[in-house]
């Protein structure tokens, strides 16, 4: 393995570690439907923001949901009661890992030394 290939591999490993430390999250939204005395809850999940693995994206989620809903209540510091981070989006994270692995493999093959003979 030559110097360029080692550099490519080191950069790729660093990218994978950073992606693992700041993974994508899935957020869950709860809608409340009241039909007389009956209350129904409808839960929907959607891709959320990236955040540190140890702390779900509460503060960023609040700003993101404000932007998304076009409601500009910046005096509120708590996240809304009906929106919360649910879990890490393993599908998106796995897809990111796969793309980095494929690009790294392609670069390592491309950057190999050509033997002339």
C-alpha positions as CSV (number, residue, x, y, z in Angstrom):
1,X,0.0,0.0,0.0
2,X,1.5,3.3,-1.0
3,X,1.4,6.7,0.7
4,X,-1.7,8.0,-1.2
5,X,-3.6,4.8,-0.4
6,X,-2.8,5.0,3.3
7,X,-3.9,8.7,3.4
8,X,-7.2,7.8,1.6
9,X,-7.8,4.9,4.1
10,X,-7.0,7.2,7.1
11,X,-9.4,9.9,5.9
12,X,-12.1,7.3,5.3
13,X,-11.7,5.8,8.8
14,X,-11.9,9.3,10.2
15,X,-15.1,10.0,8.3
16,X,-16.7,6.8,9.5
17,X,-15.8,7.6,13.1
18,X,-17.2,11.1,12.8
19,X,-20.4,9.7,11.2
20,X,-20.7,7.3,14.1
21,X,-20.3,10.1,16.7
22,X,-22.9,12.4,15.0
23,X,-25.5,9.9,13.6
24,X,-28.8,10.8,11.9
25,X,-31.9,10.6,14.2
26,X,-35.5,9.7,13.5
27,X,-38.1,12.0,15.1
28,X,-41.6,11.0,16.1
29,X,-44.6,13.4,15.8
30,X,-47.8,12.7,17.7
31,X,-51.1,14.1,16.4
32,X,-54.1,14.2,18.6
33,X,-57.5,13.7,17.1
34,X,-60.5,14.3,19.4
35,X,-63.8,12.7,18.3
36,X,-66.3,13.6,21.0
37,X,-65.1,11.9,24.2
38,X,-62.7,9.6,22.3
39,X,-59.1,10.6,21.8
40,X,-57.0,9.0,19.0
41,X,-53.2,9.4,18.7
42,X,-51.5,9.2,15.3
43,X,-47.8,8.7,15.4
44,X,-45.6,9.5,12.4
45,X,-41.9,9.1,12.1
46,X,-39.6,11.1,9.7
47,X,-35.9,11.7,9.3
48,X,-34.5,14.1,11.7
49,X,-31.3,16.1,12.2
50,X,-27.8,14.9,13.0
51,X,-26.7,15.1,16.6
52,X,-24.1,13.9,19.1
53,X,-24.7,10.2,19.8
54,X,-24.9,10.8,23.6
55,X,-27.5,13.5,23.5
56,X,-30.6,13.3,21.3
57,X,-31.3,16.5,19.3
58,X,-33.7,18.3,21.6
59,X,-32.4,21.9,21.2
60,X,-31.7,21.5,17.5
61,X,-35.0,19.6,17.0
62,X,-36.9,22.5,18.5
63,X,-35.3,25.0,16.1
64,X,-35.7,22.5,13.2
65,X,-39.4,21.9,13.9
66,X,-40.0,25.7,14.2
67,X,-38.4,26.2,10.8
68,X,-40.3,23.2,9.4
69,X,-43.7,24.3,10.7
70,X,-43.0,28.0,9.9
71,X,-43.8,28.9,13.5
72,X,-41.4,31.4,14.9
73,X,-41.7,31.2,18.7
74,X,-38.1,31.8,19.7
75,X,-38.9,32.7,23.3
76,X,-39.8,29.0,24.0
77,X,-36.7,26.9,24.9
78,X,-38.4,23.6,25.4
79,X,-39.1,21.1,22.6
80,X,-42.7,20.8,21.6
81,X,-44.6,18.0,23.5
82,X,-45.7,16.3,20.3
83,X,-42.3,16.1,18.6
84,X,-39.4,14.1,20.0
85,X,-36.3,12.3,18.8
86,X,-37.0,8.6,18.8
87,X,-34.0,6.6,17.7
88,X,-30.9,6.6,15.5
89,X,-31.7,6.2,11.9
90,X,-29.6,3.1,11.2
91,X,-30.8,2.9,7.5
92,X,-29.3,6.3,6.7
93,X,-26.2,5.7,8.8
94,X,-25.6,2.3,7.1
95,X,-26.1,3.9,3.7
96,X,-23.5,6.5,4.5
97,X,-21.1,3.8,5.7
98,X,-21.7,1.9,2.5
99,X,-21.0,5.0,0.3
100,X,-17.8,5.8,2.1
101,X,-16.6,2.2,1.8
102,X,-17.3,2.1,-1.9
103,X,-15.6,5.4,-2.6
104,X,-12.7,4.3,-0.5
105,X,-12.3,1.0,-2.3
106,X,-12.5,2.8,-5.6
107,X,-9.9,5.3,-4.6
108,X,-7.5,2.7,-3.3
109,X,-7.8,0.7,-6.5
110,X,-7.3,3.9,-8.6
111,X,-4.3,5.1,-6.6
112,X,-2.4,1.8,-6.7
113,X,1.1,1.9,-8.2
114,X,1.3,1.0,-11.9
115,X,3.9,-1.6,-12.6
116,X,5.5,-1.1,-16.0
117,X,7.1,-4.1,-17.5
